[in-house]
Amino acid sequence: MTRPAYTTEPLFQQIAQTLRQRLRDGSYPVGIPLPGERELTREFGVARSTVRAALARLQEEGCITRLPGQGTLPVAEPSTGEHSKIRNGLLENILRFGQRTRTTLVSTQYMAAPDAVAQALQLPAGSRVMRVVRVRKSHRTPLLCTEAYLPAAVAEGIAPQMLHDMPLLEAIEQAGHAFAQGEQELMAVVAPAEVAELLRIAPGAALLRVNRVVADAQGRPLQYLIGHYAPDHYHYRMRLSRTGGSTTVWITH
């Protein structure tokens, strides 16, 4: 992309306006870092100091925050209603993370649900479920290995090609099942051999494991996911508020 069309405004203000519009229309979603200064310098064909001035202006306006070691991050607008809470919440941030990264499908199969999976999905023991193993990457670097289980009634509406690169939550919604809520737990674990191979790390290395159940508005589970995150590429940070509001996860890679 070339620099903005000529106006009488200083160049850094023109670039700031372009970036401001991208923040407003969701091109730069909350929770995901903006492109770095070098990338923006190449895109607009300007000096790095000009890009820094544009970012400084956006920071002054409260549109972005710049965190050491994490990059430049959009700042969420205050939530004023339930719809805003959903759009800016944790599940929405997980979905946006999936949209900004790439996925390799490792395997998919129908199977009888193990006891723990059946319990998480509120299904009778041995119920038919689909197991999907995928690796999510950024710039060819593995960030996350996921093992997801879907009830057969949900999985049968998902076309096979959707499993290759589409975020699984998006595929579930396109199959006609809208997610509305979820629960997850985080823990430190050592890498199992299969996961270590997929993430290109040593077996037994420390990983962050996430167990997550996502459900519809009626509380019916749509997905049970076990995720193993490479700790040197994934940073989990939450903004807390005494008065409520959105939950934001910042992801760096």
Secondary structure, DSSP 8 states (H G I E B T S, - for coil): -------SS-HHHHHHHHHHHHHHHTSS-TTS----HHHHHHHHT--HHHHHHHHHHHHHTTSEEEETTTEEEE------SHHHHHHHSHHHHHHHHHHTSEEEEEEEEEEE--HHHHHHTT--TT-EEEEEEEEEEETTEEEEEEEEEEEHHHHTTS-TTHHHHS-HHHHHHHTT----EEEEEEEEEE--HHHHHHHTS-TT-EEEEEEEEEE-TT--EEEEEEEEE-TTT--------TT----------
